[in-house]
Amino acid sequence: MFLGKVIGNVWATQKYEALHAFKLMFVQPINGENENIGEPIVAVDTVGAGPGEIIYYITASEAVIPLPVDMAPVDASIVGIVDTINMKS
Amino acid sequence: MFLGRIIGTVWSTKKDENLIGAKFLIVRQLDLKLKEKDNFVIAVDSVGAGEGEIVLVATGSSARQTEFTKNKPVDAVIMAIVDKFDVPLKKYLQEQENLT
């Protein structure tokens, strides 16, 4: 699981049919101090996250598990919205 | 998934027999300003994408999660054709790109 910040939306009418009910969002991976690490990715939103929100997402084929289908070509899914992060610096 | 633009097609007759019938497209990765990056992948098309189109590519074992690519040696699949994307947070992208 990784921390990220939602930075935008992607609209795609022509997509894998199982994904029609889901938003696709741009996520910028971040660390615990809210600093960007790495390149933005696109993730399926399964929890109703909005731009600007801090979230966590899962990658690889596990990203399909929150979806109501057993198969979908998805390698990143937002699975939670972060309320607070508590870290010993 | 990553954002990419289809820049070409690969045909190959001599290949793993599981891959017969697959359409291989060359996808160059793009950044949020649609500038082409150095890396690209050969991806199997699952949504009928064509050359020049902006698409999303899923990689790794997730690429096998479609009817066609199930149990096949595929690690990149085109799973969406992007109509439009929007990155409102100014510090990430100045203007909003409209692709239609």
N, CA and C atoms of all chains as a GROMACS GRO file, in nm:
protein
  567
    1MET      N    1   0.084  -0.119   0.000
    1MET     CA    2   0.000   0.000   0.000
    1MET      C    3   0.088   0.124   0.000
    2PHE      N    4   0.040   0.228  -0.066
    2PHE     CA    5   0.120   0.351  -0.074
    2PHE      C    6   0.033   0.470  -0.041
    3LEU      N    7   0.098   0.575   0.009
    3LEU     CA    8   0.029   0.702   0.032
    3LEU      C    9   0.030   0.782  -0.097
    4GLY      N   10  -0.076   0.860  -0.117
    4GLY     CA   11  -0.078   0.943  -0.237
    4GLY      C   12  -0.171   1.061  -0.217
    5LYS      N   13  -0.160   1.157  -0.312
    5LYS     CA   14  -0.254   1.270  -0.309
    5LYS      C   15  -0.327   1.269  -0.442
    6VAL      N   16  -0.460   1.280  -0.438
    6VAL     CA   17  -0.537   1.284  -0.562
    6VAL      C   18  -0.516   1.420  -0.626
    7ILE      N   19  -0.469   1.423  -0.753
    7ILE     CA   20  -0.440   1.553  -0.814
    7ILE      C   21  -0.526   1.578  -0.937
    8GLY      N   22  -0.610   1.483  -0.975
    8GLY     CA   23  -0.693   1.512  -1.093
    8GLY      C   24  -0.777   1.394  -1.135
    9ASN      N   25  -0.854   1.413  -1.242
    9ASN     CA   26  -0.944   1.309  -1.293
    9ASN      C   27  -0.907   1.269  -1.434
   10VAL      N   28  -0.948   1.146  -1.472
   10VAL     CA   29  -0.932   1.100  -1.611
   10VAL      C   30  -1.069   1.050  -1.656
   11TRP      N   31  -1.114   1.096  -1.774
   11TRP     CA   32  -1.242   1.047  -1.826
   11TRP      C   33  -1.213   0.961  -1.948
   12ALA      N   34  -1.276   0.841  -1.949
   12ALA     CA   35  -1.254   0.751  -2.063
   12ALA      C   36  -1.382   0.673  -2.085
   13THR      N   37  -1.456   0.710  -2.188
   13THR     CA   38  -1.580   0.635  -2.213
   13THR      C   39  -1.547   0.496  -2.266
   14GLN      N   40  -1.445   0.493  -2.352
   14GLN     CA   41  -1.406   0.364  -2.411
   14GLN      C   42  -1.308   0.298  -2.315
   15LYS      N   43  -1.354   0.206  -2.231
   15LYS     CA   44  -1.261   0.140  -2.138
   15LYS      C   45  -1.313   0.000  -2.110
   16TYR      N   46  -1.236  -0.075  -2.035
   16TYR     CA   47  -1.270  -0.213  -2.003
   16TYR      C   48  -1.407  -0.211  -1.936
   17GLU      N   49  -1.502  -0.293  -1.990
   17GLU     CA   50  -1.643  -0.273  -1.953
   17GLU      C   51  -1.668  -0.282  -1.803
   18ALA      N   52  -1.587  -0.361  -1.730
   18ALA     CA   53  -1.616  -0.373  -1.586
   18ALA      C   54  -1.589  -0.242  -1.513
   19LEU      N   55  -1.521  -0.146  -1.577
   19LEU     CA   56  -1.482  -0.025  -1.505
   19LEU      C   57  -1.578   0.091  -1.528
   20HIS      N   58  -1.693   0.061  -1.593
   20HIS     CA   59  -1.779   0.173  -1.631
   20HIS      C   60  -1.831   0.250  -1.512
   21ALA      N   61  -1.848   0.185  -1.395
   21ALA     CA   62  -1.907   0.259  -1.284
   21ALA      C   63  -1.803   0.329  -1.198
   22PHE      N   64  -1.674   0.328  -1.242
   22PHE     CA   65  -1.569   0.378  -1.152
   22PHE      C   66  -1.497   0.500  -1.208
   23LYS      N   67  -1.461   0.592  -1.117
   23LYS     CA   68  -1.381   0.707  -1.157
   23LYS      C   69  -1.235   0.664  -1.167
   24LEU      N   70  -1.166   0.728  -1.262
   24LEU     CA   71  -1.022   0.707  -1.273
   24LEU      C   72  -0.956   0.838  -1.231
   25MET      N   73  -0.863   0.831  -1.140
   25MET     CA   74  -0.804   0.952  -1.085
   25MET      C   75  -0.653   0.951  -1.097
   26PHE      N   76  -0.596   1.072  -1.114
   26PHE     CA   77  -0.449   1.088  -1.109
   26PHE      C   78  -0.408   1.095  -0.963
   27VAL      N   79  -0.308   1.016  -0.928
   27VAL     CA   80  -0.259   1.015  -0.790
   27VAL      C   81  -0.110   1.043  -0.792
   28GLN      N   82  -0.068   1.139  -0.711
   28GLN     CA   83   0.076   1.167  -0.696
   28GLN      C   84   0.123   1.094  -0.569
   29PRO      N   85   0.211   0.993  -0.583
   29PRO     CA   86   0.262   0.925  -0.463
   29PRO      C   87   0.336   1.024  -0.373
   30ILE      N   88   0.311   1.014  -0.241
   30ILE     CA   89   0.379   1.102  -0.146
   30ILE      C   90   0.435   1.020  -0.031
   31ASN      N   91   0.525   1.087   0.050
   31ASN     CA   92   0.571   1.018   0.171
   31ASN      C   93   0.496   1.076   0.291
   32GLY      N   94   0.540   1.034   0.411
   32GLY     CA   95   0.466   1.075   0.531
   32GLY      C   96   0.469   1.224   0.555
   33GLU      N   97   0.570   1.293   0.498
   33GLU     CA   98   0.580   1.438   0.517
   33GLU      C   99   0.513   1.512   0.400
   34ASN      N  100   0.424   1.443   0.326
   34ASN     CA  101   0.351   1.506   0.216
   34ASN      C  102   0.443   1.557   0.105
   35GLU      N  103   0.561   1.490   0.088
   35GLU     CA  104   0.649   1.529  -0.022
   35GLU      C  105   0.628   1.431  -0.138
   36ASN      N  106   0.634   1.486  -0.260
   36ASN     CA  107   0.612   1.400  -0.377
   36ASN      C  108   0.727   1.302  -0.391
   37ILE      N  109   0.693   1.174  -0.418
   37ILE     CA  110   0.798   1.077  -0.451
   37ILE      C  111   0.751   1.005  -0.577
   38GLY      N  112   0.827   1.016  -0.683
   38GLY     CA  113   0.797   0.942  -0.804
   38GLY      C  114   0.694   1.012  -0.891
   39GLU      N  115   0.653   0.940  -0.993
   39GLU     CA  116   0.567   0.995  -1.098
   39GLU      C  117   0.419   0.974  -1.065
   40PRO      N  118   0.331   1.064  -1.108
   40PRO     CA  119   0.187   1.039  -1.089
   40PRO      C  120   0.142   0.914  -1.164
   41ILE      N  121   0.044   0.846  -1.107
   41ILE     CA  122  -0.013   0.728  -1.173
   41ILE      C  123  -0.164   0.749  -1.184
   42VAL      N  124  -0.230   0.657  -1.252
   42VAL     CA  125  -0.376   0.661  -1.259
   42VAL      C  126  -0.430   0.543  -1.180
   43ALA      N  127  -0.526   0.569  -1.092
   43ALA     CA  128  -0.581   0.462  -1.008
   43ALA      C  129  -0.734   0.466  -1.015
   44VAL      N  130  -0.794   0.348  -0.997
   44VAL     CA  131  -0.940   0.341  -0.992
   44VAL      C  132  -0.982   0.383  -0.852
   45ASP      N  133  -1.083   0.471  -0.844
   45ASP     CA  134  -1.128   0.518  -0.712
   45ASP      C  135  -1.242   0.430  -0.665
   46THR      N  136  -1.225   0.364  -0.549
   46THR     CA  137  -1.333   0.278  -0.499
   46THR      C  138  -1.394   0.336  -0.371
   47VAL      N  139  -1.347   0.458  -0.328
   47VAL     CA  140  -1.399   0.511  -0.201
   47VAL      C  141  -1.452   0.653  -0.215
   48GLY      N  142  -1.460   0.706  -0.334
   48GLY     CA  143  -1.515   0.840  -0.353
   48GLY      C  144  -1.420   0.951  -0.314
   49ALA      N  145  -1.293   0.936  -0.351
   49ALA     CA  146  -1.194   1.039  -0.316
   49ALA      C  147  -1.205   1.155  -0.414
   50GLY      N  148  -1.168   1.275  -0.368
   50GLY     CA  149  -1.174   1.393  -0.454
   50GLY      C  150  -1.035   1.454  -0.468
   51PRO      N  151  -1.015   1.545  -0.568
   51PRO     CA  152  -0.884   1.606  -0.586
   51PRO      C  153  -0.840   1.680  -0.459
   52GLY      N  154  -0.713   1.664  -0.427
   52GLY     CA  155  -0.656   1.731  -0.310
   52GLY      C  156  -0.652   1.640  -0.188
   53GLU      N  157  -0.728   1.532  -0.191
   53GLU     CA  158  -0.734   1.447  -0.071
   53GLU      C  159  -0.612   1.355  -0.064
   54ILE      N  160  -0.569   1.329   0.062
   54ILE     CA  161  -0.462   1.232   0.085
   54ILE      C  162  -0.528   1.095   0.095
   55ILE      N  163  -0.476   1.000   0.020
   55ILE     CA  164  -0.538   0.866   0.015
   55ILE      C  165  -0.429   0.760   0.028
   56TYR      N  166  -0.472   0.633   0.036
   56TYR     CA  167  -0.375   0.526   0.015
   56TYR      C  168  -0.431   0.431  -0.090
   57TYR      N  169  -0.338   0.371  -0.164
   57TYR     CA  170  -0.381   0.290  -0.278
   57TYR      C  171  -0.301   0.160  -0.280
   58ILE      N  172  -0.358   0.058  -0.343
   58ILE     CA  173  -0.287  -0.070  -0.358
   58ILE      C  174  -0.255  -0.090  -0.505
   59THR      N  175  -0.148  -0.169  -0.531
   59THR     CA  176  -0.103  -0.186  -0.669
   59THR      C  177  -0.104  -0.335  -0.705
   60ALA      N  178  -0.061  -0.365  -0.822
   60ALA     CA  179  -0.050  -0.501  -0.876
   60ALA      C  180  -0.190  -0.563  -0.886
   61SER      N  181  -0.197  -0.694  -0.902
   61SER     CA  182  -0.327  -0.754  -0.933
   61SER      C  183  -0.421  -0.750  -0.813
   62GLU      N  184  -0.366  -0.720  -0.695
   62GLU     CA  185  -0.456  -0.704  -0.579
   62GLU      C  186  -0.550  -0.584  -0.600
   63ALA      N  187  -0.515  -0.495  -0.691
   63ALA     CA  188  -0.597  -0.374  -0.710
   63ALA      C  189  -0.737  -0.410  -0.760
   64VAL      N  190  -0.755  -0.535  -0.809
   64VAL     CA  191  -0.887  -0.575  -0.859
   64VAL      C  192  -0.981  -0.610  -0.743
   65ILE      N  193  -0.927  -0.647  -0.629
   65ILE     CA  194  -1.008  -0.705  -0.520
   65ILE      C  195  -1.122  -0.613  -0.476
   66PRO      N  196  -1.102  -0.481  -0.461
   66PRO     CA  197  -1.216  -0.398  -0.419
   66PRO      C  198  -1.324  -0.383  -0.526
   67LEU      N  199  -1.298  -0.427  -0.648
   67LEU     CA  200  -1.397  -0.407  -0.754
   67LEU      C  201  -1.497  -0.524  -0.751
   68PRO      N  202  -1.623  -0.501  -0.793
   68PRO     CA  203  -1.725  -0.605  -0.785
   68PRO      C  204  -1.709  -0.712  -0.893
   69VAL      N  205  -1.597  -0.713  -0.965
   69VAL     CA  206  -1.576  -0.816  -1.067
   69VAL      C  207  -1.453  -0.895  -1.026
   70ASP      N  208  -1.440  -1.020  -1.075
   70ASP     CA  209  -1.322  -1.094  -1.032
   70ASP      C  210  -1.204  -1.068  -1.125
   71MET      N  211  -1.231  -1.009  -1.243
   71MET     CA  212  -1.119  -0.981  -1.334
   71MET      C  213  -1.133  -0.842  -1.394
   72ALA      N  214  -1.026  -0.765  -1.388
   72ALA     CA  215  -1.024  -0.634  -1.455
   72ALA      C  216  -0.878  -0.592  -1.465
   73PRO      N  217  -0.839  -0.537  -1.579
   73PRO     CA  218  -0.698  -0.499  -1.596
   73PRO      C  219  -0.668  -0.368  -1.522
   74VAL      N  220  -0.656  -0.378  -1.391
   74VAL     CA  221  -0.634  -0.260  -1.307
   74VAL      C  222  -0.511  -0.287  -1.222
   75ASP      N  223  -0.414  -0.192  -1.221
   75ASP     CA  224  -0.295  -0.219  -1.138
   75ASP      C  225  -0.280  -0.117  -1.026
   76ALA      N  226  -0.386  -0.034  -1.003
   76ALA     CA  227  -0.380   0.059  -0.889
   76ALA      C  228  -0.523   0.098  -0.852
   77SER      N  229  -0.557   0.085  -0.724
   77SER     CA  230  -0.692   0.122  -0.677
   77SER      C  231  -0.679   0.199  -0.546
   78ILE      N  232  -0.754   0.310  -0.539
   78ILE     CA  233  -0.758   0.386  -0.414
   78ILE      C  234  -0.852   0.311  -0.320
   79VAL      N  235  -0.804   0.277  -0.202
   79VAL     CA  236  -0.885   0.197  -0.111
   79VAL      C  237  -0.913   0.267   0.020
   80GLY      N  238  -0.859   0.389   0.038
   80GLY     CA  239  -0.889   0.457   0.164
   80GLY      C  240  -0.850   0.603   0.160
   81ILE      N  241  -0.923   0.686   0.234
   81ILE     CA  242  -0.892   0.829   0.245
   81ILE      C  243  -0.832   0.851   0.384
   82VAL      N  244  -0.719   0.920   0.388
   82VAL     CA  245  -0.646   0.938   0.514
   82VAL      C  246  -0.705   1.054   0.592
   83ASP      N  247  -0.731   1.032   0.725
   83ASP     CA  248  -0.772   1.144   0.810
   83ASP      C  249  -0.648   1.212   0.867
   84THR      N  250  -0.566   1.136   0.937
   84THR     CA  251  -0.443   1.196   0.991
   84THR      C  252  -0.328   1.097   0.979
   85ILE      N  253  -0.207   1.152   0.970
   85ILE     CA  254  -0.085   1.070   0.969
   85ILE      C  255  -0.005   1.109   1.092
   86ASN      N  256   0.036   1.009   1.168
   86ASN     CA  257   0.111   1.036   1.290
   86ASN      C  258   0.243   0.964   1.276
   87MET      N  259   0.353   1.041   1.264
   87MET     CA  260   0.483   0.979   1.236
   87MET      C  261   0.591   1.034   1.326
   88LYS      N  262   0.677   0.947   1.380
   88LYS     CA  263   0.790   0.996   1.460
   88LYS      C  264   0.896   1.040   1.360
   89SER      N  265   0.937   1.170   1.361
   89SER     CA  266   1.036   1.212   1.259
   89SER      C  267   1.176   1.172   1.306
   90MET      N  268  -0.206   0.252  -1.324
   90MET     CA  269  -0.196   0.260  -1.471
   90MET      C  270  -0.114   0.382  -1.509
   91PHE      N  271  -0.061   0.383  -1.628
   91PHE     CA  272   0.009   0.504  -1.671
   91PHE      C  273  -0.051   0.558  -1.800
   92LEU      N  274  -0.029   0.685  -1.821
   92LEU     CA  275  -0.079   0.757  -1.938
   92LEU      C  276   0.020   0.736  -2.052
   93GLY      N  277  -0.033   0.706  -2.172
   93GLY     CA  278   0.060   0.686  -2.283
   93GLY      C  279  -0.006   0.719  -2.415
   94ARG      N  280   0.079   0.735  -2.519
   94ARG     CA  281   0.025   0.758  -2.654
   94ARG      C  282   0.072   0.643  -2.742
   95ILE      N  283  -0.022   0.594  -2.826
   95ILE     CA  284   0.013   0.482  -2.914
   95ILE      C  285   0.093   0.538  -3.032
   96ILE      N  286   0.215   0.488  -3.049
   96ILE     CA  287   0.301   0.542  -3.155
   96ILE      C  288   0.330   0.439  -3.262
   97GLY      N  289   0.278   0.318  -3.249
   97GLY     CA  290   0.307   0.220  -3.353
   97GLY      C  291   0.247   0.085  -3.323
   98THR      N  292   0.267  -0.007  -3.415
   98THR     CA  293   0.213  -0.144  -3.404
   98THR      C  294   0.325  -0.244  -3.427
   99VAL      N  295   0.314  -0.358  -3.362
   99VAL     CA  296   0.411  -0.465  -3.383
   99VAL      C  297   0.337  -0.586  -3.438
  100TRP      N  298   0.387  -0.636  -3.552
  100TRP     CA  299   0.333  -0.762  -3.604
  100TRP      C  300   0.440  -0.868  -3.584
  101SER      N  301   0.398  -0.990  -3.548
  101SER     CA  302   0.499  -1.097  -3.539
  101SER      C  303   0.429  -1.229  -3.561
  102THR      N  304   0.482  -1.307  -3.657
  102THR     CA  305   0.420  -1.437  -3.683
  102THR      C  306   0.480  -1.542  -3.590
  103LYS      N  307   0.611  -1.532  -3.567
  103LYS     CA  308   0.676  -1.634  -3.483
  103LYS      C  309   0.668  -1.584  -3.339
  104LYS      N  310   0.578  -1.644  -3.261
  104LYS     CA  311   0.563  -1.598  -3.121
  104LYS      C  312   0.500  -1.711  -3.042
  105ASP      N  313   0.490  -1.690  -2.914
  105ASP     CA  314   0.428  -1.786  -2.824
  105ASP      C  315   0.287  -1.812  -2.876
  106GLU      N  316   0.249  -1.937  -2.891
  106GLU     CA  317   0.120  -1.964  -2.958
  106GLU      C  318   0.002  -1.908  -2.878
  107ASN      N  319   0.024  -1.883  -2.746
  107ASN     CA  320  -0.084  -1.821  -2.670
  107ASN      C  321  -0.116  -1.682  -2.720
  108LEU      N  322  -0.022  -1.621  -2.789
  108LEU     CA  323  -0.038  -1.480  -2.827
  108LEU      C  324  -0.101  -1.464  -2.964
  109ILE      N  325  -0.139  -1.574  -3.026
  109ILE     CA  326  -0.201  -1.563  -3.159
  109ILE      C  327  -0.332  -1.486  -3.144
  110GLY      N  328  -0.352  -1.386  -3.232
  110GLY     CA  329  -0.475  -1.307  -3.226
  110GLY      C  330  -0.460  -1.181  -3.144
  111ALA      N  331  -0.345  -1.164  -3.078
  111ALA     CA  332  -0.326  -1.043  -2.996
  111ALA      C  333  -0.281  -0.929  -3.086
  112LYS      N  334  -0.328  -0.808  -3.054
  112LYS     CA  335  -0.284  -0.690  -3.128
  112LYS      C  336  -0.182  -0.620  -3.040
  113PHE      N  337  -0.058  -0.607  -3.090
  113PHE     CA  338   0.048  -0.544  -3.010
  113PHE      C  339   0.067  -0.400  -3.053
  114LEU      N  340   0.052  -0.308  -2.959
  114LEU     CA  341   0.071  -0.166  -2.991
  114LEU      C  342   0.187  -0.112  -2.909
  115ILE      N  343   0.261  -0.020  -2.970
  115ILE     CA  344   0.374   0.042  -2.900
  115ILE      C  345   0.319   0.168  -2.832
  116VAL      N  346   0.334   0.174  -2.699
  116VAL     CA  347   0.279   0.287  -2.625
  116VAL      C  348   0.394   0.362  -2.558
  117ARG      N  349   0.406   0.491  -2.591
  117ARG     CA  350   0.511   0.574  -2.531
  117ARG      C  351   0.451   0.643  -2.409
  118GLN      N  352   0.522   0.639  -2.295
  118GLN     CA  353   0.465   0.699  -2.174
  118GLN      C  354   0.465   0.852  -2.186
  119LEU      N  355   0.359   0.916  -2.130
  119LEU     CA  356   0.348   1.062  -2.136
  119LEU      C  357   0.348   1.119  -1.994
  120ASP      N  358   0.399   1.243  -1.979
  120ASP     CA  359   0.382   1.308  -1.848
  120ASP      C  360   0.253   1.389  -1.853
  121LEU      N  361   0.222   1.460  -1.742
  121LEU     CA  362   0.092   1.527  -1.733
  121LEU      C  363   0.081   1.642  -1.832
  122LYS      N  364   0.192   1.682  -1.892
  122LYS     CA  365   0.184   1.788  -1.993
  122LYS      C  366   0.189   1.727  -2.133
  123LEU      N  367   0.163   1.595  -2.138
  123LEU     CA  368   0.161   1.520  -2.264
  123LEU      C  369   0.295   1.523  -2.336
  124LYS      N  370   0.402   1.544  -2.259
  124LYS     CA  371   0.536   1.536  -2.320
  124LYS      C  372   0.577   1.390  -2.318
  125GLU      N  373   0.630   1.341  -2.435
  125GLU     CA  374   0.665   1.199  -2.441
  125GLU      C  375   0.788   1.172  -2.357
  126LYS      N  376   0.783   1.066  -2.276
  126LYS     CA  377   0.898   1.028  -2.194
  126LYS      C  378   0.977   0.922  -2.271
  127ASP      N  379   1.090   0.883  -2.215
  127ASP     CA  380   1.176   0.790  -2.288
  127ASP      C  381   1.118   0.650  -2.291
  128ASN      N  382   1.048   0.610  -2.183
  128ASN     CA  383   1.012   0.468  -2.179
  128ASN      C  384   0.883   0.440  -2.256
  129PHE      N  385   0.882   0.318  -2.311
  129PHE     CA  386   0.761   0.274  -2.381
  129PHE      C  387   0.744   0.126  -2.354
  130VAL      N  388   0.623   0.076  -2.384
  130VAL     CA  389   0.596  -0.066  -2.368
  130VAL      C  390   0.528  -0.118  -2.494
  131ILE      N  391   0.535  -0.248  -2.512
  131ILE     CA  392   0.453  -0.312  -2.615
  131ILE      C  393   0.333  -0.368  -2.538
  132ALA      N  394   0.214  -0.318  -2.567
  132ALA     CA  395   0.098  -0.358  -2.488
  132ALA      C  396  -0.004  -0.428  -2.577
  133VAL      N  397  -0.078  -0.521  -2.519
  133VAL     CA  398  -0.186  -0.586  -2.592
  133VAL      C  399  -0.308  -0.495  -2.582
  134ASP      N  400  -0.377  -0.477  -2.694
  134ASP     CA  401  -0.494  -0.388  -2.693
  134ASP      C  402  -0.617  -0.466  -2.650
  135SER      N  403  -0.697  -0.409  -2.558
  135SER     CA  404  -0.822  -0.478  -2.519
  135SER      C  405  -0.942  -0.388  -2.539
  136VAL      N  406  -0.920  -0.266  -2.594
  136VAL     CA  407  -1.035  -0.176  -2.610
  136VAL      C  408  -1.044  -0.119  -2.751
  137GLY      N  409  -0.970  -0.170  -2.844
  137GLY     CA  410  -0.981  -0.122  -2.982
  137GLY      C  411  -0.915   0.013  -3.003
  138ALA      N  412  -0.798   0.033  -2.943
  138ALA     CA  413  -0.731   0.163  -2.955
  138ALA      C  414  -0.652   0.167  -3.086
  139GLY      N  415  -0.632   0.291  -3.137
  139GLY     CA  416  -0.558   0.307  -3.262
  139GLY      C  417  -0.440   0.401  -3.247
  140GLU      N  418  -0.362   0.412  -3.353
  140GLU     CA  419  -0.239   0.491  -3.347
  140GLU      C  420  -0.272   0.636  -3.315
  141GLY      N  421  -0.190   0.697  -3.231
  141GLY     CA  422  -0.206   0.839  -3.198
  141GLY      C  423  -0.295   0.864  -3.078
  142GLU      N  424  -0.371   0.764  -3.039
  142GLU     CA  425  -0.465   0.786  -2.929
  142GLU      C  426  -0.394   0.788  -2.793
  143ILE      N  427  -0.448   0.866  -2.700
  143ILE     CA  428  -0.396   0.870  -2.562
  143ILE      C  429  -0.471   0.760  -2.486
  144VAL      N  430  -0.395   0.674  -2.419
  144VAL     CA  431  -0.455   0.558  -2.354
  144VAL      C  432  -0.402   0.540  -2.212
  145LEU      N  433  -0.465   0.447  -2.138
  145LEU     CA  434  -0.413   0.404  -2.009
  145LEU      C  435  -0.367   0.259  -2.023
  146VAL      N  436  -0.251   0.231  -1.962
  146VAL     CA  437  -0.194   0.097  -1.972
  146VAL      C  438  -0.180   0.040  -1.831
  147ALA      N  439  -0.229  -0.082  -1.812
  147ALA     CA  440  -0.207  -0.152  -1.684
  147ALA      C  441  -0.094  -0.251  -1.706
  148THR      N  442  -0.002  -0.259  -1.609
  148THR     CA  443   0.114  -0.346  -1.629
  148THR      C  444   0.123  -0.447  -1.516
  149GLY      N  445   0.214  -0.540  -1.532
  149GLY     CA  446   0.233  -0.644  -1.432
  149GLY      C  447   0.127  -0.752  -1.445
  150SER      N  448   0.102  -0.824  -1.337
  150SER     CA  449   0.011  -0.939  -1.348
  150SER      C  450  -0.132  -0.891  -1.369
  151SER      N  451  -0.160  -0.764  -1.340
  151SER     CA  452  -0.296  -0.714  -1.366
  151SER      C  453  -0.330  -0.722  -1.514
  152ALA      N  454  -0.225  -0.722  -1.598
  152ALA     CA  455  -0.250  -0.723  -1.743
  152ALA      C  456  -0.313  -0.855  -1.786
  153ARG      N  457  -0.301  -0.956  -1.702
  153ARG     CA  458  -0.360  -1.087  -1.740
  153ARG      C  459  -0.506  -1.097  -1.696
  154GLN      N  460  -0.558  -0.988  -1.636
  154GLN     CA  461  -0.694  -0.996  -1.580
  154GLN      C  462  -0.799  -0.956  -1.683
  155THR      N  463  -0.789  -1.008  -1.805
  155THR     CA  464  -0.898  -0.986  -1.901
  155THR      C  465  -0.928  -1.121  -1.966
  156GLU      N  466  -1.049  -1.129  -2.029
  156GLU     CA  467  -1.087  -1.256  -2.091
  156GLU      C  468  -0.979  -1.303  -2.187
  157PHE      N  469  -0.930  -1.210  -2.268
  157PHE     CA  470  -0.836  -1.248  -2.373
  157PHE      C  471  -0.698  -1.281  -2.318
  158THR      N  472  -0.651  -1.204  -2.221
  158THR     CA  473  -0.510  -1.222  -2.179
  158THR      C  474  -0.495  -1.319  -2.061
  159LYS      N  475  -0.608  -1.377  -2.018
  159LYS     CA  476  -0.602  -1.471  -1.905
  159LYS      C  477  -0.503  -1.583  -1.937
  160ASN      N  478  -0.412  -1.616  -1.843
  160ASN     CA  479  -0.314  -1.724  -1.859
  160ASN      C  480  -0.228  -1.708  -1.983
  161LYS      N  481  -0.205  -1.584  -2.023
  161LYS     CA  482  -0.117  -1.564  -2.140
  161LYS      C  483   0.004  -1.482  -2.096
  162PRO      N  484   0.115  -1.496  -2.169
  162PRO     CA  485   0.235  -1.422  -2.130
  162PRO      C  486   0.223  -1.275  -2.168
  163VAL      N  487   0.140  -1.202  -2.093
  163VAL     CA  488   0.118  -1.060  -2.124
  163VAL      C  489   0.140  -0.982  -1.994
  164ASP      N  490   0.217  -0.872  -2.000
  164ASP     CA  491   0.235  -0.794  -1.877
  164ASP      C  492   0.202  -0.647  -1.899
  165ALA      N  493   0.139  -0.615  -2.015
  165ALA     CA  494   0.095  -0.476  -2.035
  165ALA      C  495  -0.028  -0.481  -2.124
  166VAL      N  496  -0.135  -0.415  -2.080
  166VAL     CA  497  -0.259  -0.418  -2.158
  166VAL      C  498  -0.318  -0.277  -2.161
  167ILE      N  499  -0.366  -0.238  -2.280
  167ILE     CA  500  -0.432  -0.108  -2.292
  167ILE      C  501  -0.576  -0.129  -2.247
  168MET      N  502  -0.618  -0.058  -2.140
  168MET     CA  503  -0.751  -0.086  -2.083
  168MET      C  504  -0.844   0.034  -2.089
  169ALA      N  505  -0.798   0.149  -2.146
  169ALA     CA  506  -0.888   0.265  -2.160
  169ALA      C  507  -0.833   0.360  -2.265
  170ILE      N  508  -0.924   0.425  -2.336
  170ILE     CA  509  -0.886   0.532  -2.429
  170ILE      C  510  -0.930   0.662  -2.363
  171VAL      N  511  -0.835   0.751  -2.339
  171VAL     CA  512  -0.864   0.871  -2.261
  171VAL      C  513  -0.936   0.974  -2.348
  172ASP      N  514  -1.055   1.021  -2.301
  172ASP     CA  515  -1.123   1.130  -2.371
  172ASP      C  516  -1.067   1.263  -2.326
  173LYS      N  517  -1.051   1.276  -2.193
  173LYS     CA  518  -1.012   1.404  -2.137
  173LYS      C  519  -0.952   1.379  -2.001
  174PHE      N  520  -0.855   1.460  -1.961
  174PHE     CA  521  -0.813   1.447  -1.821
  174PHE      C  522  -0.791   1.588  -1.768
  175ASP      N  523  -0.796   1.600  -1.637
  175ASP     CA  524  -0.796   1.733  -1.576
  175ASP      C  525  -0.717   1.725  -1.448
  176VAL      N  526  -0.616   1.814  -1.435
  176VAL     CA  527  -0.535   1.814  -1.313
  176VAL      C  528  -0.548   1.955  -1.253
  177PRO      N  529  -0.657   1.980  -1.173
  177PRO     CA  530  -0.685   2.117  -1.131
  177PRO      C  531  -0.579   2.174  -1.037
  178LEU      N  532  -0.508   2.087  -0.964
  178LEU     CA  533  -0.416   2.145  -0.864
  178LEU      C  534  -0.303   2.217  -0.938
  179LYS      N  535  -0.304   2.346  -0.932
  179LYS     CA  536  -0.218   2.431  -1.016
  179LYS      C  537  -0.073   2.389  -1.009
  180LYS      N  538  -0.026   2.351  -0.889
  180LYS     CA  539   0.119   2.329  -0.883
  180LYS      C  540   0.157   2.204  -0.962
  181TYR      N  541   0.056   2.121  -0.999
  181TYR     CA  542   0.095   2.005  -1.076
  181TYR      C  543   0.092   2.036  -1.224
  182LEU      N  544  -0.006   2.120  -1.266
  182LEU     CA  545  -0.014   2.144  -1.412
  182LEU      C  546  -0.079   2.280  -1.431
  183GLN      N  547  -0.022   2.364  -1.512
  183GLN     CA  548  -0.081   2.499  -1.520
  183GLN      C  549  -0.217   2.492  -1.588
  184GLU      N  550  -0.216   2.460  -1.718
  184GLU     CA  551  -0.348   2.470  -1.784
  184GLU      C  552  -0.414   2.333  -1.785
  185GLN      N  553  -0.548   2.329  -1.810
  185GLN     CA  554  -0.620   2.201  -1.814
  185GLN      C  555  -0.615   2.152  -1.957
  186GLU      N  556  -0.566   2.023  -1.974
  186GLU     CA  557  -0.554   1.970  -2.111
  186GLU      C  558  -0.687   1.913  -2.155
  187ASN      N  559  -0.737   1.957  -2.273
  187ASN     CA  560  -0.861   1.895  -2.322
  187ASN      C  561  -0.825   1.821  -2.449
  188LEU      N  562  -0.844   1.688  -2.454
  188LEU     CA  563  -0.788   1.610  -2.565
  188LEU      C  564  -0.888   1.585  -2.675
  189THR      N  565  -1.017   1.620  -2.650
  189THR     CA  566  -1.113   1.574  -2.753
  189THR      C  567  -1.096   1.660  -2.878
   0.00000   0.00000   0.00000
